[in-house]
Amino acid sequence: MTNLFIQSPLSQFEVVNLIGINAPILGNLHLNLTNLGLYASFVLFIILGLHIYGNNDTRLIPNKWSISLESSYQSLNTMVREQIGSQSERYFPFVYSLFFFILIGNLVSNVPYSFAITASGVVSLGLSFTIFIGVTILALYIHKLKFFAFFIPAGTPLNLVPLLVLIELVSYLARAVSLGVRLFANLTAGHTLLKILSTYLFKLFSGSLFIAILTLIPFAIFLALVGLEIAVSLIQAFVFTLLVCSYLRDAIELH
């Protein structure tokens, strides 16, 4: 038990194999189930379960989950309409699914000894790069060669065009990294801080009775930080989807 609490705070983000299967097919196929895959499946089942349980088609009076989901749907729908405009209905299912995947993944990561899938660079940067590529393809499909005018601001003097194109290109490519890093960095920092504090609090509570009583004060601060981390989970899911809507609007309207 003692070894459990002296691990590195970053060990909670390690992707480890849980189950491995060697199949003598296709060149000795090797299949692994990692903690990342397991918790991603948990997140998927939780999302499906919430929406199945919150289904109001067979009920005369909606339950609390139905009201919560309807409120979330309306809030997200309003945000997507304001950000994307007239074509928002086409992209709303994607934004809605993305929001709940990140939100539930963030909230599940706050359960003690669980795995934070959204604090994994593979997931956060994978989502970021995939969305960036999709948005770029969408912009090229809609605007064709006119898309490249995005990198030349209107009224730019001819002699400054090469420099501004380079700056705008770097700024545009930075979206692929910044979107994922923002989510990854915030969750990693918060979970690492809670891990460090919980380790020291456990050691203090394991001491004398007097020290344990005094530890109640920093423990109250720790509980406040846990509540703050839950709020960060909600905020980061909203910010991620809001930025995705902004990128979609830029791709559609090219500005």
C-alpha positions as CSV (number, residue, x, y, z in Angstrom):
1,M,0.0,0.0,0.0
2,T,2.8,2.4,0.8
3,N,4.4,2.0,-2.7
4,L,1.1,3.1,-4.2
5,F,1.5,6.6,-2.7
6,I,5.1,7.2,-3.6
7,Q,4.9,6.8,-7.3
8,S,5.7,9.7,-9.5
9,P,2.7,12.1,-10.0
10,L,3.0,11.6,-13.7
11,S,2.7,7.9,-13.5
12,Q,-1.1,8.3,-13.5
13,F,-0.9,9.4,-17.2
14,E,1.1,6.4,-18.4
15,V,-0.6,4.1,-21.0
16,V,-0.1,0.5,-19.9
17,N,-1.2,-2.9,-21.3
18,L,-3.9,-4.6,-19.4
19,I,-4.6,-7.7,-21.6
20,G,-2.6,-9.0,-24.5
21,I,-3.6,-11.7,-27.0
22,N,-1.4,-13.3,-29.6
23,A,-3.3,-14.7,-32.5
24,P,-1.5,-16.9,-35.1
25,I,-3.2,-15.1,-38.0
26,L,-2.0,-12.3,-40.3
27,G,1.6,-12.8,-39.3
28,N,1.0,-13.6,-35.6
29,L,-1.4,-10.7,-34.8
30,H,-0.9,-9.2,-31.3
31,L,-3.9,-7.4,-29.7
32,N,-3.6,-5.3,-26.6
33,L,-6.2,-3.7,-24.3
34,T,-4.7,-0.7,-22.6
35,N,-6.0,1.5,-19.8
36,L,-6.6,4.1,-22.5
37,G,-8.8,1.8,-24.6
38,L,-10.6,0.6,-21.5
39,Y,-11.5,4.1,-20.2
40,A,-12.4,5.3,-23.7
41,S,-14.9,2.4,-23.8
42,F,-16.2,3.4,-20.4
43,V,-16.7,7.0,-21.6
44,L,-18.6,5.7,-24.7
45,F,-20.8,3.5,-22.6
46,I,-21.5,6.3,-20.1
47,I,-22.5,8.7,-22.9
48,L,-24.8,6.1,-24.5
49,G,-26.2,5.1,-21.1
50,L,-27.0,8.8,-20.2
51,H,-28.8,9.4,-23.5
52,I,-30.7,6.1,-23.4
53,Y,-31.8,6.7,-19.8
54,G,-32.6,10.3,-20.6
55,N,-34.7,9.4,-23.6
56,N,-38.1,11.0,-23.0
57,D,-40.1,9.3,-25.8
58,T,-41.9,6.8,-23.6
59,R,-42.4,9.1,-20.6
60,L,-45.1,11.7,-19.9
61,I,-43.1,13.5,-17.3
62,P,-39.4,13.9,-18.1
63,N,-36.8,12.8,-15.4
64,K,-33.9,14.9,-14.2
65,W,-31.5,13.4,-16.8
66,S,-33.9,14.3,-19.6
67,I,-34.1,17.9,-18.5
68,S,-30.3,18.1,-18.1
69,L,-29.7,16.6,-21.6
70,E,-32.3,18.9,-23.1
71,S,-30.8,21.9,-21.5
72,S,-27.3,20.9,-22.7
73,Y,-28.7,20.3,-26.2
74,Q,-30.3,23.8,-26.3
75,S,-27.2,25.5,-24.9
76,L,-24.9,23.8,-27.4
77,N,-27.4,24.4,-30.3
78,T,-27.4,28.1,-29.4
79,M,-23.7,28.3,-29.3
80,V,-23.3,26.5,-32.6
81,R,-25.9,28.7,-34.3
82,E,-24.2,31.8,-33.1
83,Q,-20.7,30.7,-34.1
84,I,-21.3,28.9,-37.4
85,G,-24.5,30.6,-38.7
86,S,-27.0,29.3,-41.2
87,Q,-25.2,25.9,-41.8
88,S,-25.0,25.1,-38.1
89,E,-27.4,22.1,-38.3
90,R,-25.1,20.3,-40.6
91,Y,-22.2,20.4,-38.1
92,F,-24.2,20.3,-34.8
93,P,-24.1,16.4,-34.4
94,F,-20.3,16.4,-34.6
95,V,-19.9,19.3,-32.1
96,Y,-22.5,17.7,-29.7
97,S,-20.7,14.3,-29.8
98,L,-17.3,16.0,-29.4
99,F,-18.5,18.0,-26.4
100,F,-19.9,15.0,-24.5
101,F,-16.9,12.9,-25.2
102,I,-14.5,15.5,-23.8
103,L,-16.8,16.4,-20.9
104,I,-17.4,12.8,-19.7
105,G,-13.7,12.0,-20.3
106,N,-12.8,14.9,-18.1
107,L,-15.3,14.1,-15.4
108,V,-14.3,10.4,-15.2
109,S,-10.7,11.4,-14.8
110,N,-11.6,13.1,-11.5
111,V,-12.6,9.7,-10.0
112,P,-9.7,8.6,-7.7
113,Y,-7.3,6.1,-9.3
114,S,-9.0,6.4,-12.7
115,F,-7.2,7.2,-16.0
116,A,-7.5,10.6,-17.6
117,I,-8.0,9.9,-21.3
118,T,-8.2,13.6,-22.2
119,A,-4.9,14.2,-20.4
120,S,-3.3,11.8,-22.8
121,G,-1.4,13.5,-25.6
122,V,-2.5,10.7,-28.0
123,V,-6.1,11.6,-27.5
124,S,-6.0,15.4,-27.2
125,L,-3.5,16.0,-30.0
126,G,-5.1,13.2,-32.0
127,L,-8.4,15.1,-31.8
128,S,-6.7,18.4,-32.5
129,F,-4.8,17.2,-35.6
130,T,-7.8,15.3,-37.0
131,I,-10.1,18.3,-36.6
132,F,-7.5,20.6,-38.2
133,I,-7.1,18.3,-41.2
134,G,-10.9,18.0,-41.5
135,V,-11.5,21.7,-41.3
136,T,-8.7,22.4,-43.9
137,I,-10.2,19.8,-46.3
138,L,-13.7,21.4,-45.8
139,A,-12.3,24.9,-46.6
140,L,-10.5,23.6,-49.7
141,Y,-13.7,21.8,-50.8
142,I,-15.9,24.9,-50.4
143,H,-13.5,27.7,-51.6
144,K,-11.1,25.7,-53.9
145,L,-8.0,27.9,-54.7
146,K,-9.7,30.9,-53.1
147,F,-8.8,29.3,-49.8
148,F,-5.2,30.5,-50.0
149,A,-6.4,34.1,-49.9
150,F,-6.9,33.3,-46.2
151,F,-3.2,33.8,-45.7
152,I,-3.1,37.2,-47.3
153,P,-4.9,40.0,-45.4
154,A,-6.8,42.5,-47.5
155,G,-4.9,45.6,-48.4
156,T,-1.5,44.0,-47.8
157,P,1.4,45.8,-49.7
158,L,3.0,43.6,-52.3
159,N,6.4,43.8,-50.7
160,L,5.0,42.5,-47.3
161,V,3.1,39.6,-48.9
162,P,5.8,36.9,-48.4
163,L,6.4,37.8,-44.7
164,L,2.7,38.0,-43.9
165,V,2.0,34.8,-45.7
166,L,4.6,33.1,-43.6
167,I,3.2,34.5,-40.4
168,E,-0.4,33.6,-41.3
169,L,0.7,30.1,-42.3
170,V,2.5,29.5,-39.0
171,S,-0.5,30.9,-37.1
172,Y,-2.8,28.7,-39.0
173,L,-0.7,25.5,-38.5
174,A,-0.4,26.4,-34.8
175,R,-4.1,25.7,-34.4
176,A,-3.4,22.0,-34.9
177,V,-1.2,22.0,-31.8
178,S,-2.8,24.7,-29.6
179,L,-6.2,23.1,-29.6
180,G,-5.0,19.9,-28.1
181,V,-2.2,21.3,-25.9
182,R,-4.7,23.6,-24.2
183,L,-6.8,20.6,-23.1
184,F,-3.9,18.4,-22.4
185,A,-1.9,20.9,-20.3
186,N,-4.8,22.1,-18.2
187,L,-5.9,18.6,-17.2
188,T,-2.3,17.4,-16.7
189,A,-1.4,20.3,-14.4
190,G,-4.5,20.0,-12.3
191,H,-4.3,16.2,-11.9
192,T,-0.6,16.4,-11.1
193,L,-1.2,19.0,-8.4
194,L,-4.0,17.0,-6.8
195,K,-1.8,13.9,-6.9
196,I,1.0,15.7,-5.1
197,L,-1.3,17.2,-2.5
198,S,-3.2,13.9,-1.8
199,T,0.2,12.1,-1.3
200,Y,1.3,14.6,1.4
201,L,-2.1,14.7,3.0
202,F,-2.2,11.0,3.3
203,K,1.2,11.0,5.0
204,L,0.0,13.8,7.4
205,F,-3.2,11.9,8.3
206,S,-1.1,8.8,9.0
207,G,0.8,10.6,11.7
208,S,-0.2,11.6,15.2
209,L,-3.7,12.6,16.2
210,F,-2.7,16.2,16.7
211,I,-1.1,16.4,13.2
212,A,-4.1,14.8,11.7
213,I,-6.4,17.4,13.3
214,L,-4.3,20.2,12.0
215,T,-4.3,18.6,8.5
216,L,-8.1,19.2,8.3
217,I,-7.3,22.8,7.3
218,P,-5.2,21.9,4.2
219,F,-7.6,19.1,3.5
220,A,-10.5,21.6,3.2
221,I,-8.3,23.5,0.7
222,F,-7.7,20.3,-1.2
223,L,-11.5,19.7,-1.4
224,A,-11.9,23.2,-2.8
225,L,-9.2,22.4,-5.5
226,V,-11.1,19.2,-6.4
227,G,-14.2,21.3,-7.0
228,L,-12.1,23.7,-9.0
229,E,-10.8,20.7,-11.1
230,I,-14.4,19.6,-11.8
231,A,-15.2,23.2,-13.0
232,V,-12.1,23.1,-15.2
233,S,-13.4,19.8,-16.7
234,L,-16.6,21.6,-17.7
235,I,-14.9,24.7,-18.9
236,Q,-12.3,22.9,-21.0
237,A,-15.0,20.8,-22.8
238,F,-16.8,24.0,-23.6
239,V,-13.7,25.9,-24.7
240,F,-12.6,23.0,-26.9
241,T,-16.0,22.8,-28.8
242,L,-16.2,26.6,-29.0
243,L,-12.8,26.8,-30.7
244,V,-13.9,24.0,-33.1
245,C,-17.0,26.0,-34.0
246,S,-14.8,29.0,-34.6
247,Y,-12.5,27.0,-36.9
248,L,-15.5,25.7,-38.8
249,R,-16.8,29.2,-39.3
250,D,-13.5,30.3,-40.6
251,A,-13.5,27.4,-43.0
252,I,-17.0,28.1,-44.2
253,E,-16.8,31.9,-44.5
254,L,-13.1,32.2,-45.0
255,H,-12.2,35.1,-42.7
